[in-house]
Amino acid sequence: MAYKIIVSQCTVCGACEFECPNAAIKMKGDTYIIDPKKCTECEGSFDKPQCVEVCPVPKTCVPA
């Protein structure tokens, strides 16, 4: 399973893009998206998904 960003809640701060160990997060249009083909939920790299950990808005990065 991959994570996704709730667009209506995203503040476009960019914190998640730089924390993703798989480069799965990128800017598309006016917001960030998570490429489900690249997202591993940080398994093997971190205990928790880093997008969730660094996002300033709770429940913006959620399981897809």
Contacts in CASP RR format, 6 or more apart in sequence:
PFRMAT RR
TARGET T0000
AUTHOR 0000-0000-0000
METHOD contacts of the structure
MODEL  1
MAYKIIVSQCTVCGACEFECPNAAIKMKGDTYIIDPKKCTECEGSFDKPQ
CVEVCPVPKTCVPA
1 41 0 8 1.000
1 63 0 8 1.000
1 64 0 8 1.000
2 24 0 8 1.000
2 34 0 8 1.000
2 35 0 8 1.000
2 36 0 8 1.000
2 37 0 8 1.000
2 39 0 8 1.000
2 40 0 8 1.000
2 41 0 8 1.000
2 63 0 8 1.000
2 64 0 8 1.000
3 34 0 8 1.000
3 39 0 8 1.000
3 41 0 8 1.000
3 49 0 8 1.000
3 51 0 8 1.000
3 52 0 8 1.000
3 61 0 8 1.000
3 62 0 8 1.000
3 63 0 8 1.000
3 64 0 8 1.000
4 33 0 8 1.000
4 34 0 8 1.000
4 36 0 8 1.000
4 61 0 8 1.000
4 62 0 8 1.000
4 63 0 8 1.000
4 64 0 8 1.000
5 16 0 8 1.000
5 25 0 8 1.000
5 31 0 8 1.000
5 32 0 8 1.000
5 33 0 8 1.000
5 34 0 8 1.000
5 51 0 8 1.000
5 60 0 8 1.000
5 61 0 8 1.000
6 59 0 8 1.000
6 60 0 8 1.000
6 61 0 8 1.000
6 62 0 8 1.000
7 31 0 8 1.000
9 57 0 8 1.000
9 59 0 8 1.000
9 60 0 8 1.000
10 31 0 8 1.000
10 32 0 8 1.000
10 57 0 8 1.000
10 60 0 8 1.000
11 56 0 8 1.000
11 57 0 8 1.000
12 27 0 8 1.000
12 30 0 8 1.000
12 31 0 8 1.000
12 32 0 8 1.000
13 55 0 8 1.000
13 56 0 8 1.000
14 32 0 8 1.000
15 54 0 8 1.000
15 55 0 8 1.000
15 56 0 8 1.000
16 25 0 8 1.000
16 32 0 8 1.000
16 50 0 8 1.000
16 51 0 8 1.000
16 54 0 8 1.000
16 55 0 8 1.000
16 61 0 8 1.000
17 25 0 8 1.000
17 26 0 8 1.000
17 27 0 8 1.000
17 32 0 8 1.000
19 50 0 8 1.000
19 51 0 8 1.000
19 53 0 8 1.000
19 54 0 8 1.000
20 34 0 8 1.000
20 39 0 8 1.000
20 42 0 8 1.000
20 50 0 8 1.000
20 51 0 8 1.000
21 42 0 8 1.000
21 45 0 8 1.000
21 46 0 8 1.000
21 50 0 8 1.000
22 38 0 8 1.000
22 39 0 8 1.000
22 40 0 8 1.000
22 42 0 8 1.000
22 45 0 8 1.000
23 38 0 8 1.000
24 34 0 8 1.000
24 35 0 8 1.000
24 36 0 8 1.000
24 37 0 8 1.000
24 38 0 8 1.000
24 39 0 8 1.000
24 40 0 8 1.000
25 32 0 8 1.000
25 33 0 8 1.000
25 34 0 8 1.000
25 35 0 8 1.000
25 51 0 8 1.000
26 32 0 8 1.000
26 33 0 8 1.000
26 35 0 8 1.000
27 33 0 8 1.000
34 51 0 8 1.000
34 61 0 8 1.000
34 64 0 8 1.000
36 64 0 8 1.000
41 49 0 8 1.000
41 63 0 8 1.000
42 48 0 8 1.000
42 49 0 8 1.000
42 50 0 8 1.000
46 53 0 8 1.000
49 61 0 8 1.000
51 61 0 8 1.000
52 61 0 8 1.000
52 62 0 8 1.000
55 61 0 8 1.000
END
